[in-house]
């Protein structure tokens, strides 16, 4: 019996900490999807510009009513890959561009459950689309001659939802997205911050207006 307390203390110390709680330097956002919720902790300390951009879309409601539309599965291991969501090409929802924060700058690598910004060829083309990794994807990290993608946080709850989305039937698409478009996109119903007060940009919300008469 004299060893019971030290053993208990050792077990408690070894238990993983709950990361789905308020923490300095992080802002949590809950994505409510038609497949279930996903909670993401944004690393505002190491990726301030990328986190601020994402929070602007959240606080304005620009992600509300969009979708997860891409499931990119690893051909060698279909249970790994990434899912992509956001505004797609809806110009009514887009906010001004911002500088690329590479993984070399932030130190945030593309590990399992990482959230990162999708972008085109231009380093400043990231905006209203993002992806979440299932399994590590080090090929998206910066390296000499390649700037990579801007990782800025990780999933702290709801990876089961992310995996459901990754497993959705897919097809269509072109070039790098060939065969990866989710046939019935998963609705991103709302995106709400869980920490701190919303800071809307005040930019026009043109997608809310019906110009068709």
N, C-alpha and C positions, 0 to 999 in steps of 0.2 A: 504493500500500500504506500510505502514511503516514496515510491517512484511514480505514483499516479499523477501527481500535480506537474512535475517536470515534463512527463510524457505528453500530458494534455497541452501544456504551453508550447511544446515543440510542434505538435500537430496544428495548433492554431497559427503559429508563425509560418508554417509551411503552406497553409491554405491560401489560394489565390484571392487577392483583394477584389471586391466588387467595383468594377470600373464604371458602372452605370449610376454614378452619383456625382453631385457637383464637385468639381476640382479646379483649383487655380490654374489659369492658363488654357482652359478648355471650355467650350460652349457646346452643350448637347442639343441636337435637333432630332425630332421624331418625324419620320416619314411614314404616313399612314397609307398603306397600299391595299388594293383589293385582295392581296394574298396574306396580309397581316402587317404589323408594325415593324419598323427598323429604327433603332436609335443609334445616332452617330455622334461621336465626340470630336469636335473640330479643334485642332491644335493652333489656337490663335497666337501662341507665343512664338512658335517656330515657322509658321506659315501665315503671317498676319494678312497679307494682301489677298491670298486665295480664300482664306476663311471669311474675310470681310465681304468678298464678292459673293460667296455662297449664302452668307447670312442676309445680304441685300435681297437676293432672290427669294429667300424664305420669308423675310419680314414684309416684303411687298406682296406676297402671295403669288409670285410668278411661277412657282412650281405646282401650285394647286390646279388640279384638273389636267395635268400632263400625264406622262406614263414612263414605265420601264419598257423599252422597245427592242433591246438587243441582248441576246444571250450568246456570248462568245465562249464556247466550250473547247477545252484543250483536246485535241484529237487523240493524244496518247492517254489522257485521263479525263473523260467527259464530266467527271464530278468536279473538276477544277476549271478555272477560267475567270470570266468577269461578266457582270451585267451592267448595262448602260441605260441611263434614264435622263429625263429633263425635257427641255422645251423643243428639242429637235431643231427644225428650221423656222420656228414661229418668230418672225422678226418683230411682232407686236410685243413680245415679252422680253426682248434682249436688252441688256444694259451695256454701257460703254466697256471697251476692253481694258485689261489691266496687265502689268508685266508678268511674265512667266517666272514662278518661283520653283527652281529645279530642286531635285532631291539632293544635289550637291550643296545647295544653299541651305536647305532646311534640315537635312539629315533624316527626313521621314522616308523610309524605304517602302517599296511596294511589297509588303508582306501579306499574309492572309488577312482578310477583313479590312483592307485599306480602302479609303475613299480617295479618289483622285479626279482631276479635271480632264474631260475629253477635249480634244482640240484638233484642228486641221494642220496644214503645213506650216502656217505662220505661228511663231511662238506666242503671239498675242491674240490668237483666235479662240482661246478658252473663254467660256462665258456661262451659258445656261445649261450645259450638258456635263454629266459626270459619270463615273463608273465605280463599281465596288468589286474588289477582287475576292475570289474564292480560291485559296491557296496562294503561295508566293508567286509573283510575276516580276522577277528581277530585270527582265528585258525592258521594262518600262522605266527603270531608273536611269539617271544621267550617267554618261560615261564620256571619255574623250571623243569629240566629234559628233556627239549626239546629246541633245538637251533633255530628252525624255519627257515625262509628264509630271504635273504638279500634284503630288500626294499631299493631303492636308489633314488627315485624321483617320479614325478607324471606327468600325462598328463595335458598339459595346452591348448591344442587345438586338436580337432578331436575325441572327445569321441563318436560322432555319428558314426565314422568309426569303432571304437572298438566295439560298440554295434551291428553294422552290421555283424562283424566277429563272435561275440558271437552267433548270430542267425543263422549262416550257418548250413545246415544239416550235421549231424555227425553220426559216427558209428565206427565199428571195434575197434581196440585197445585191450590191455590186462591189467589185474590187475587194478591199479588206473586209467588208461586211457581208460578203457573199455567203448565203446560207445561215446567217446569224440573226436575221430580223424575226422577232417573236411574232408568230402568226396571229395571236390574239393578245396584243400588248396589255401589260398589267397596269391598271390605273394607279397613278400617284394622286390620291384623293386630296390630301393636305400635307404641308410641311410646316411644322411649328417648332420654334425654339423652346427649350425647356429651362434654360438658364439666362438670366438677365432680361432686360426690357427690349422689346422689338424697336428697331430703328428704321422705319420705312424711308425710302429714298425721296419720296415725293414726286418721282417721275410718273408721267401719264401711264395709266393702265389700259392701254388701247385694246387688249384682248377682251375686255369686259363690255365693250360697246358693239352693238349690232348695226353695221352700216348698210345692211341689206334692205332696210325699210321695213 
